[in-house]
């Protein structure tokens, strides 16, 4: 039996002994998430939260589970709650901003990406996403190009940023 199977049996046994064991739900959910069993993970993250697990991580992971299942709209309230709880976590902010932008909620996503850049001006992902946001939701081509260029300047291997930059440049 491999380590994951042993851990799964351990957490399941813990839950048979105590149905309110929030940390067992959370740990089992993490195991399932890492095994790409996102639907099962989401159900367990929900139980962990319902049973009192605290902090941003369970909300974040629940949101990411929904997102991995293609349910981005359903992920938003959980990613938002994680964003509210983890005010210094750039990855949480980035995931929330990307989810908003993917649902074309550009007015809500823009300040999230700007907030990331206030915390870390060298965040290539925030620059890229802000550049794409400006490219698709505004006529502010100059800002779009500026942020995209910043993304691949900070991270030269950021091919997607360079590709989008080149596409916009060719149109103008």
C-alpha positions in Angstrom: 0.0 0.0 0.0 1.5 3.4 -0.9 1.6 6.4 1.4 -1.5 8.0 -0.2 -3.6 4.9 0.3 -2.5 4.7 3.9 -3.2 8.3 4.5 -6.7 8.0 2.9 -7.6 5.0 5.1 -6.2 6.9 8.2 -8.4 10.0 7.5 -11.4 7.9 6.7 -11.0 6.0 9.9 -10.7 9.3 11.8 -14.0 10.5 10.3 -15.7 7.3 11.3 -14.6 7.9 14.9 -15.4 11.7 14.8 -17.7 13.0 12.1 -16.9 16.5 13.1 -13.1 16.2 12.7 -12.6 19.3 10.4 -8.9 18.6 10.0 -9.5 15.1 8.8 -11.9 16.4 6.2 -9.4 19.0 5.2 -6.5 16.6 5.0 -8.5 14.0 3.0 -9.6 16.8 0.7 -6.0 17.8 0.1 -5.2 14.2 -0.7 -8.0 14.0 -3.3 -7.1 17.4 -4.7 -3.6 16.3 -5.3 -4.9 13.1 -7.0 -7.0 15.3 -9.4 -10.2 14.1 -7.7 -11.6 17.7 -7.5 -15.3 16.9 -7.1 -14.6 14.8 -4.1 -12.1 17.3 -2.7 -14.7 20.1 -3.0 -17.2 18.1 -1.0 -14.7 17.5 1.7 -13.5 21.1 1.8 -17.1 22.1 2.3 -17.4 19.7 5.2 -14.1 21.0 6.7 -15.5 24.5 6.6 -18.9 23.5 8.0 -17.1 21.8 10.8 -15.2 24.9 11.8 -11.8 24.8 10.1 -10.4 28.3 10.2 -8.3 30.4 7.9 -8.1 31.1 4.2 -6.7 27.8 2.9 -9.9 25.7 3.0 -11.8 28.5 1.1 -9.0 28.9 -1.4 -8.8 25.1 -2.0 -12.5 24.8 -2.3 -12.5 27.6 -4.9 -9.6 26.0 -6.8 -11.4 22.6 -6.7 -14.5 24.2 -8.3 -12.3 26.0 -10.8 -10.5 22.7 -11.8 -14.0 21.2 -12.4 -14.7 24.1 -14.8 -17.1 25.8 -12.3 -15.4 29.1 -12.1 -18.6 31.0 -11.4 -19.1 28.7 -8.3 -15.5 29.3 -7.2 -15.8 33.1 -6.9 -17.4 33.4 -3.4 -14.8 31.0 -2.0 -11.8 32.6 -3.7 -13.3 36.0 -2.5 -13.5 34.8 1.1 -9.9 33.5 0.9 -8.9 36.9 -0.5 -10.6 38.6 2.4 -8.9 36.4 5.0 -5.4 36.2 3.4 -4.7 39.8 2.8 -0.9 39.3 2.3 -1.1 36.2 0.1 -0.3 37.1 -3.5 -1.2 33.7 -4.9 -4.7 33.9 -3.4 -5.1 37.4 -4.8 -3.9 36.3 -8.2 -6.3 33.3 -8.4 -9.2 35.5 -7.4 -8.3 38.2 -9.9 -7.9 35.6 -12.7 -11.3 34.0 -11.8 -13.0 37.4 -11.9 -11.3 38.3 -15.3 -12.2 34.9 -16.8 -15.9 35.7 -16.1 -15.4 39.1 -17.7 -15.8 40.9 -14.3 -13.0 43.3 -15.4 -14.0 46.2 -13.1 -13.6 43.9 -10.1 -10.5 42.2 -11.3 -8.5 45.3 -12.2 -8.0 46.6 -8.6 -7.0 43.1 -7.5 -4.2 42.9 -10.0 -3.1 46.5 -9.1 -3.1 45.5 -5.4 -0.7 42.6 -6.3 1.6 45.1 -8.1 1.6 47.4 -5.1 2.8 44.4 -3.0 5.2 43.1 -5.7 6.0 45.4 -8.6 8.0 42.5 -10.2 5.0 40.1 -10.3 5.0 39.0 -14.0 1.7 37.2 -13.7 -0.1 40.3 -12.4 1.4 42.4 -15.2 0.4 39.8 -17.8 -3.2 39.6 -16.5 -3.5 43.3 -16.2 -2.2 43.7 -19.7 -4.7 41.2 -21.1 -7.5 42.8 -19.1 -6.7 46.2 -20.7 -6.4 44.6 -24.1 -9.8 42.9 -24.0 -11.9 45.3 -21.9 -10.6 48.8 -22.8 -9.2 50.8 -25.6 -6.1 51.5 -23.5 -3.7 49.8 -25.8 -0.7 51.7 -24.4 -1.3 50.3 -20.9 -2.0 46.8 -22.2 1.3 46.8 -24.1 3.2 48.3 -21.2 2.1 45.6 -18.7 2.6 42.8 -21.2 6.1 44.0 -22.0 6.8 44.3 -18.3 5.7 40.7 -17.8 8.2 39.3 -20.4 10.9 41.7 -19.3 10.7 40.5 -15.7 10.4 36.8 -16.8 12.0 36.4 -20.3 10.5 32.9 -20.7 7.0 34.3 -20.5 6.1 33.3 -24.0 2.4 34.0 -23.7 3.0 37.6 -22.6 5.3 38.1 -25.6 2.8 36.4 -28.0 -0.1 38.6 -26.8 2.1 41.7 -27.0 3.1 40.9 -30.6 -0.6 40.3 -31.5 -1.6 43.7 -30.2 1.4 45.4 -31.7 0.6 44.0 -35.1 -3.0 45.3 -34.9 -1.9 48.8 -34.3 
